[in-house]
Amino acid sequence: PRFSFIHIDYLSLYTKYIPKRIEQTINDHFNCEDIAMSFFVSSLTQAKVPLLANQWSISTMVKLTSPAAISQTFDHKSLRDKCVNDF
């Protein structure tokens, strides 16, 4: 299993202030909410662009897999790439 931790304040801000265009993209393309959250928190904290798992796994040669079907679809990577580009 994979886990993620985030402060509850960010969740509250995300649900109240996420831009409508981004919210619509999330609704249209299931599986983009984690990417949106990364960019949203990054913008709030004025941190560097978030490290995306694909870039990290490629540079470190670590294979990220999941038995869950959502990441096993043929278009999973292209859909997530589109989310990153849209955001």
Solvent accessible surface area in square Angstrom, and as a share of the most:
residue,aa,sasa,rsa
1,P,159,1.00
2,R,149,0.54
3,F,163,0.68
4,S,104,0.67
5,F,188,0.78
6,I,68,0.34
7,H,109,0.48
8,I,125,0.63
9,D,82,0.42
10,Y,58,0.22
11,L,77,0.39
12,S,46,0.30
13,L,64,0.32
14,Y,30,0.11
15,T,104,0.60
16,K,139,0.59
17,Y,140,0.53
18,I,17,0.09
19,P,66,0.41
20,K,156,0.66
21,R,148,0.54
22,I,26,0.13
23,E,62,0.28
24,Q,96,0.43
25,T,16,0.09
26,I,26,0.13
27,N,102,0.53
28,D,88,0.46
29,H,50,0.22
30,F,150,0.63
31,N,23,0.12
32,C,1,0.00
33,E,70,0.32
34,D,70,0.36
35,I,8,0.04
36,A,2,0.01
37,M,24,0.10
38,S,43,0.28
39,F,48,0.20
40,F,23,0.10
41,V,30,0.17
42,S,16,0.10
43,S,76,0.49
44,L,80,0.40
45,T,65,0.38
46,Q,166,0.74
47,A,61,0.48
48,K,184,0.78
49,V,115,0.66
50,P,26,0.16
51,L,128,0.64
52,L,35,0.17
53,A,57,0.44
54,N,65,0.33
55,Q,110,0.49
56,W,97,0.34
57,S,15,0.10
58,I,117,0.60
59,S,88,0.57
60,T,63,0.37
61,M,165,0.74
62,V,64,0.37
63,K,167,0.71
64,L,76,0.38
65,T,84,0.49
66,S,22,0.14
67,P,142,0.89
68,A,51,0.39
69,A,77,0.60
70,I,71,0.36
71,S,31,0.20
72,Q,110,0.49
73,T,69,0.40
74,F,201,0.84
75,D,41,0.21
76,H,34,0.15
77,K,109,0.46
78,S,66,0.43
79,L,65,0.32
80,R,54,0.20
81,D,55,0.28
82,K,92,0.39
83,C,0,0.00
84,V,39,0.22
85,N,122,0.63
86,D,43,0.22
87,F,47,0.20
